[in-house]
Structures are given as structure tokens and as C-alpha cells.
């Protein structure tokens, strides 16, 4: 028996008739860029997250970049974030000319450690950018309090946590802006690239809506430097079809994760992932720590079980990050 790391085809096949019904008008009417399908998804996702505005974008990296621009973060500014994440979090900070300041993670949850955030704040700090990693929400209660105390923006990187809940509110609704990716392998995945921001600040939403379409305020009238980061109609249609199933899919992920945690609980040398609160984790990935990950991965592969490593090298250890003058000794590579 082969156990793939991810089987997107099986998921799509289970709701193909619904996807087809959403796609057909887009294809028949050639509404390939923005259009009614994107507008419909934006409205549905805003309601689902519990915010006033959702703006569909071309990918999650653009969502982070647009969020930083909309918060007027630029050259000379600093953004506190985590060293343990996909590198897009840091790319977005660099795209606007700001500098990422890395604060280490909580060893239990793998999300940014609030205990260390406040000590990293300087007069140049403009925002805190936590990542809800592997599907688990960062501690938004403490991070929100820190941000409010220091007058900082709180931007949520929710690219891996669609549907996670913190204190009764979905992630993406608690900070100033939530940033989502709909890359095909996500809990809510498109038929290609896709992203979005969510916010309760209607001015921020309106600005990002302009920025994504060359900063047009009316056809051919550009009010600032803009971008081409529009969502495609096909992706809006697919995401609308899948959104209706997201809570059920997340519930299945939780059931599977609990089964893994029960069955693997007494294996020596295996550290299982922690879950701070059941509703705060949607299990995008089930990440374990082992003494020799290459050996374990190879052995599982021989048994037909696919695995992945997320992430083998901390962001501060990546060669391009030298331009940020980071003290990499703070984030040593640990063989696990």
C-alpha cells in the first residue's frame, strides 16, 4: 500500500460536480481575471472568517506584501516575525524595504514565542507578523496585547491555518490583517496559485483592492505604485466550491491527528506535536521530532509512506538573509 504525502486528486474527485457547477459560468463567459466568481468567493470567505472585507489575490506571498504596504511599512522599519516558517514571510518584509527581526519559537507549539517578542521591540518596530504554523494558531491573546501596548500593527500569516479558531474567533479576524494562501496543498486549496487578505479595516481593504489592480481608482487612473496581483476567476470558483467543505475536512484532520497521537504515544525517541487548544489547530501538517530524520524518512519511504521536512533550515540560515545582518548564532541548526 502506498500512502502519499498529499492526494489532491482524491479530494477534488469527491466534490467534482460542485466544482464543475462553479467553474462552468467562468469558462462559458470567459471571466478569467477577477469577475463574479472572485467577488462571490470574497463575500463567502469574509463571512466565514468573520470580517468586513476579503480581497482575493494571486498568491499568499502577495497577500503578505500588500498587507505590509497597506500598513505603510517600508524602508527603515522593522517587523518582528518567526525564523521557523516558509521563507515567503520574510520575502514580503524585504519586498517593502523593511527588515525582519527574528524571535525564536515556543518549543511546544512551534509558533512565535510571545515571551521573547516584547524584548525585540525597538523604535523602528512597526508590526508583529506571527505565523500560524502547521495549522496551529499562535498565541493571539498575548501578541494582540503586546501590539496594542506598543502601538504596533498585528499581521497574521494564516497561510497554513484556514478555519482555525482562537478564543471563539477565526484566525485572520483578530489582527489588523489576515493573510492567506490557497496553494493547492493547503487545507483550502485552489487549482493553482491563489491568496487573499482579510480585515475589519475597510480602508485597508479598499487600498489593497486598488493595489492588486495597478492601483487604479477608476479605469486608467493610478493613485500610487500598483501591482498586478489579481485573483483569477477559475480560482475564485474552485475556492467557493471547496469552502463549503472546509470545516468538515478540518474535522477529519483533527480526528486523524488524534488517532496518530494515540497510536504513536509510547514510541521512544519520537516527539509528537502539541496542540494548545483543539479548536486552534487544523492540522495542515502533522510534524514530529525524531533523532535521525533522514533515516526515519528513508525507512518510511521503503514502506510506501511518503514524508516531508518542514523546514530543514531556519530562515536566518538561508544565504540571501545575510543582507539583514542577523545574529545567526541565536538560531543554531539543531540536528533532530
C-alpha positions as CSV (number, residue, x, y, z in Angstrom):
1,X,0.0,0.0,0.0
2,X,1.3,3.5,-0.9
3,X,0.5,6.4,1.4
4,X,1.1,9.7,-0.5
5,X,2.1,12.8,1.4
6,X,-0.9,14.5,-0.2
7,X,-3.7,13.3,-2.5
8,X,-5.3,16.4,-4.1
9,X,-6.9,14.4,-6.8
10,X,-8.9,12.3,-4.4
11,X,-10.2,15.5,-2.7
12,X,-11.2,17.1,-5.9
13,X,-12.9,14.0,-7.2
14,X,-15.1,13.8,-4.1
15,X,-16.8,17.1,-4.9
16,X,-16.2,17.3,-8.7
17,X,-19.8,18.0,-9.6
18,X,-19.8,21.1,-7.3
19,X,-16.6,22.4,-8.7
20,X,-17.9,21.9,-12.2
21,X,-21.0,23.9,-11.4
22,X,-18.9,26.8,-10.1
23,X,-16.4,26.6,-13.0
24,X,-18.9,26.4,-15.8
25,X,-20.0,30.1,-15.8
26,X,-16.4,31.3,-15.6
27,X,-15.4,29.3,-18.7
28,X,-18.6,30.0,-20.7
29,X,-18.4,33.7,-20.0
30,X,-14.6,34.0,-20.2
31,X,-14.4,35.7,-16.8
32,X,-10.9,34.7,-16.2
33,X,-9.5,37.6,-14.2
34,X,-11.4,38.8,-11.1
35,X,-15.2,38.9,-12.0
36,X,-18.3,37.5,-10.4
37,X,-16.6,34.2,-9.2
38,X,-13.9,36.1,-7.3
39,X,-16.4,38.6,-5.9
40,X,-18.6,35.7,-4.7
41,X,-15.7,33.9,-3.0
42,X,-14.6,37.1,-1.4
43,X,-18.0,37.6,0.2
44,X,-18.2,34.0,1.3
45,X,-14.7,33.9,2.8
46,X,-15.2,37.2,4.6
47,X,-18.4,35.9,6.2
48,X,-16.6,32.6,7.1
49,X,-13.7,34.3,8.7
50,X,-15.9,36.9,10.3
51,X,-14.6,40.1,8.9
52,X,-15.9,43.1,6.9
53,X,-13.6,42.6,3.9
54,X,-11.8,40.0,1.9
55,X,-9.6,40.8,-1.1
56,X,-8.7,37.9,-3.5
57,X,-5.1,37.9,-4.7
58,X,-2.8,35.8,-6.9
59,X,-0.9,34.1,-4.0
60,X,-0.1,34.2,-0.3
61,X,3.2,36.0,-0.7
62,X,1.4,38.8,-2.4
63,X,-1.1,38.9,0.4
64,X,1.7,39.5,2.9
65,X,3.4,42.1,0.7
66,X,0.1,44.0,0.1
67,X,-0.7,43.9,3.9
68,X,2.7,45.5,4.8
69,X,2.2,48.2,2.1
70,X,-1.3,48.9,3.3
71,X,0.1,49.4,6.8
72,X,2.6,51.9,5.5
73,X,5.6,49.8,6.4
74,X,8.7,50.5,4.3
75,X,12.5,51.2,4.3
76,X,14.0,51.7,7.7
77,X,11.1,49.9,9.5
78,X,11.4,46.6,11.4
79,X,8.9,43.7,11.5
80,X,9.1,41.1,14.3
81,X,8.5,37.6,12.9
82,X,9.5,34.0,13.3
83,X,12.6,32.2,11.9
84,X,10.7,28.9,11.5
85,X,8.4,29.3,8.6
86,X,8.3,29.2,4.8
87,X,10.5,32.0,3.5
88,X,7.7,34.0,1.9
89,X,7.0,35.6,5.3
90,X,10.5,37.2,5.2
91,X,10.4,37.8,1.5
92,X,7.4,40.0,1.9
93,X,9.1,42.1,4.6
94,X,12.1,42.5,2.3
95,X,10.0,43.5,-0.7
96,X,8.8,46.6,1.1
97,X,12.3,47.5,2.1
98,X,11.8,46.7,5.8
99,X,14.0,44.4,8.0
100,X,12.7,41.2,9.6
101,X,13.6,40.8,13.3
102,X,13.5,37.2,14.2
103,X,12.2,35.9,17.6
104,X,12.5,32.3,18.3
105,X,9.6,29.8,18.6
106,X,7.8,28.2,21.5
107,X,9.3,24.6,21.5
108,X,5.9,23.1,22.2
109,X,3.8,24.8,19.5
110,X,6.5,25.8,17.0
111,X,4.8,29.3,16.8
112,X,6.5,32.6,17.7
113,X,7.2,32.8,21.5
114,X,5.3,35.9,22.9
115,X,7.7,35.9,25.9
116,X,10.5,37.0,23.6
117,X,8.6,39.4,21.4
118,X,8.5,42.4,23.7
119,X,12.3,42.4,24.2
120,X,12.8,42.7,20.4
121,X,10.8,45.9,20.0
122,X,12.8,49.0,19.1
123,X,11.8,52.5,18.0
124,X,11.9,51.1,14.4
125,X,9.4,48.3,15.0
126,X,6.2,48.8,13.1
127,X,4.5,45.4,13.2
128,X,4.4,41.9,14.6
129,X,3.9,39.2,12.0
130,X,3.2,35.8,13.6
131,X,2.8,32.6,11.6
132,X,0.0,30.1,12.5
133,X,2.3,27.2,11.6
134,X,1.3,23.8,10.6
135,X,-2.3,24.8,11.2
136,X,-1.9,25.8,14.8
137,X,-2.8,29.4,15.8
138,X,-0.1,31.5,17.5
139,X,-1.0,33.0,20.9
140,X,-3.0,35.9,19.6
141,X,-4.2,36.9,23.0
142,X,-0.7,37.8,24.2
143,X,0.5,39.1,20.8
144,X,-2.5,41.4,20.5
145,X,-1.8,42.8,23.9
146,X,1.8,43.5,23.1
147,X,0.9,45.1,19.7
148,X,-1.7,47.3,21.4
149,X,0.6,48.3,24.2
150,X,3.3,49.5,21.8
151,X,1.1,50.8,19.0
152,X,2.1,48.2,16.5
153,X,0.3,46.5,13.7
154,X,-0.5,42.8,14.0
155,X,-0.5,41.0,10.7
156,X,-1.4,37.3,10.8
157,X,0.3,34.9,8.4
158,X,-2.6,32.4,8.2
159,X,-1.4,30.6,5.1
160,X,-1.5,27.2,6.8
161,X,-4.4,27.7,9.2
162,X,-7.7,28.1,7.3
163,X,-10.5,27.6,9.8
164,X,-8.5,27.6,13.0
165,X,-10.2,29.4,15.9
166,X,-8.7,31.4,18.8
167,X,-10.9,32.4,21.7
168,X,-14.1,32.0,19.5
169,X,-12.8,33.9,16.5
170,X,-11.2,32.6,13.4
171,X,-7.6,33.4,12.7
172,X,-7.4,36.2,10.1
173,X,-10.0,38.2,12.0
174,X,-8.0,39.1,15.1
175,X,-5.1,41.1,13.8
176,X,-5.2,44.2,11.7
177,X,-4.9,41.9,8.6
178,X,-5.0,38.2,7.9
179,X,-3.0,36.8,5.0
180,X,-4.0,33.5,3.4
181,X,-2.5,31.3,0.7
182,X,-4.7,28.9,-1.4
183,X,-1.8,27.0,-2.9
184,X,-3.2,23.6,-3.9
185,X,-1.8,21.7,-0.9
186,X,-3.4,23.9,1.7
187,X,-6.4,22.9,3.7
188,X,-8.3,25.2,1.4
189,X,-6.5,24.9,-2.0
190,X,-7.1,26.3,-5.4
191,X,-6.5,24.8,-8.9
192,X,-3.2,26.7,-8.9
193,X,-1.9,29.8,-7.1
194,X,-4.2,31.9,-5.0
195,X,-4.3,34.1,-1.9
196,X,-6.3,36.7,0.0
197,X,-6.3,39.2,2.8
198,X,-9.0,39.6,5.4
199,X,-9.6,42.7,7.5
200,X,-12.1,44.6,9.5
201,X,-10.4,47.9,8.4
202,X,-12.4,48.9,5.3
203,X,-9.8,51.5,4.4
204,X,-7.1,48.8,4.3
205,X,-9.4,46.5,2.3
206,X,-10.1,49.3,-0.2
207,X,-6.4,50.1,-0.6
208,X,-5.4,46.5,-1.2
209,X,-8.3,46.2,-3.7
210,X,-6.7,49.1,-5.7
211,X,-3.1,47.9,-5.2
212,X,-3.8,44.5,-6.7
213,X,-5.1,46.1,-10.0
214,X,-2.3,48.5,-10.7
215,X,-3.5,50.9,-8.0
216,X,-6.4,52.0,-10.2
217,X,-9.0,54.3,-8.7
218,X,-11.2,54.2,-11.8
219,X,-10.1,52.9,-15.2
220,X,-6.7,54.3,-16.2
221,X,-6.3,56.5,-13.1
222,X,-3.5,55.2,-10.9
223,X,-3.2,56.8,-7.5
224,X,0.1,55.1,-6.3
225,X,2.6,52.5,-7.4
226,X,0.5,49.4,-8.0
227,X,0.8,45.7,-8.7
228,X,-0.7,43.0,-10.8
229,X,-1.8,40.6,-8.1
230,X,-5.4,39.8,-9.1
231,X,-7.1,36.5,-8.4
232,X,-8.2,34.5,-11.4
233,X,-11.9,33.7,-11.9
234,X,-11.2,30.0,-12.0
235,X,-9.6,30.1,-8.6
236,X,-12.5,32.0,-7.1
237,X,-14.9,29.4,-8.5
238,X,-12.9,26.4,-7.2
239,X,-12.4,28.0,-3.7
240,X,-16.2,28.8,-3.4
241,X,-16.9,25.1,-4.0
242,X,-14.3,23.9,-1.6
243,X,-15.1,26.4,1.2
244,X,-18.4,24.7,1.9
245,X,-16.5,21.6,2.9
246,X,-13.6,23.2,4.8
247,X,-15.0,22.7,8.3
248,X,-15.8,19.0,7.6
249,X,-12.3,18.4,6.1
250,X,-10.7,20.1,9.1
251,X,-12.7,17.9,11.5
252,X,-11.4,14.9,9.7
253,X,-7.9,16.2,10.0
254,X,-8.4,16.6,13.8
255,X,-9.7,13.0,14.0
256,X,-6.7,11.6,12.1
257,X,-4.3,13.7,14.2
258,X,-5.8,12.4,17.4
259,X,-5.5,8.8,16.2
260,X,-1.9,9.4,15.3
261,X,-1.2,10.9,18.8
262,X,-2.9,7.9,20.5
263,X,-1.2,5.2,18.4
264,X,2.3,6.8,18.4
265,X,2.3,8.0,22.0
266,X,4.7,5.4,23.5
267,X,7.4,5.2,20.8
268,X,10.8,6.0,22.2
269,X,12.6,8.9,20.6
270,X,9.5,10.3,18.9
271,X,8.3,13.7,20.0
272,X,4.7,14.3,18.9
273,X,3.2,17.7,18.0
274,X,1.5,19.6,20.8
275,X,-2.0,21.1,20.5
276,X,-2.6,24.1,22.7
277,X,-6.3,24.0,22.2
278,X,-8.3,21.6,20.0
279,X,-10.1,24.3,18.0
280,X,-6.9,26.3,17.4
281,X,-5.3,23.6,15.3
282,X,-6.5,22.5,11.9
283,X,-3.5,20.1,11.3
284,X,-2.3,21.3,8.0
285,X,0.8,19.2,8.8
286,X,1.5,16.5,11.4
287,X,5.1,17.3,12.3
288,X,7.1,15.1,14.7
289,X,10.7,15.3,16.0
290,X,13.0,12.3,15.8
291,X,16.6,11.6,16.5
292,X,17.6,10.8,12.9
293,X,15.0,12.2,10.5
294,X,16.8,11.2,7.3
295,X,16.9,7.5,8.5
296,X,13.2,7.6,9.6
297,X,12.1,9.3,6.3
298,X,14.0,6.7,4.3
299,X,12.6,3.8,6.3
300,X,9.0,5.1,5.9
301,X,9.6,5.6,2.2
302,X,10.7,2.0,1.8
303,X,7.4,1.0,3.5
304,X,5.5,3.2,1.0
305,X,4.8,6.1,3.4
306,X,5.7,9.5,2.0
307,X,7.1,12.2,4.3
308,X,8.5,15.8,4.1
309,X,10.6,18.1,6.2
310,X,9.2,21.4,7.2
311,X,11.6,23.1,7.4
312,X,15.1,21.7,7.3
313,X,16.9,25.1,7.5
314,X,15.8,28.1,9.6
315,X,15.2,31.3,7.6
316,X,18.1,33.2,9.2
317,X,20.5,30.4,8.0
318,X,19.5,30.9,4.3
319,X,22.2,32.6,2.2
320,X,20.2,35.7,1.0
321,X,19.3,36.7,4.5
322,X,22.9,37.9,5.1
323,X,21.8,41.3,4.0
324,X,19.7,41.7,7.1
325,X,22.8,41.4,9.4
326,X,21.2,38.7,11.6
327,X,23.0,37.1,14.5
328,X,22.6,33.5,13.3
329,X,24.1,32.2,16.5
330,X,20.7,32.9,18.0
331,X,19.1,30.3,15.7
332,X,21.6,27.4,15.6
333,X,20.9,24.4,13.4
334,X,20.0,21.5,15.7
335,X,20.2,18.0,14.4
336,X,16.8,16.4,15.1
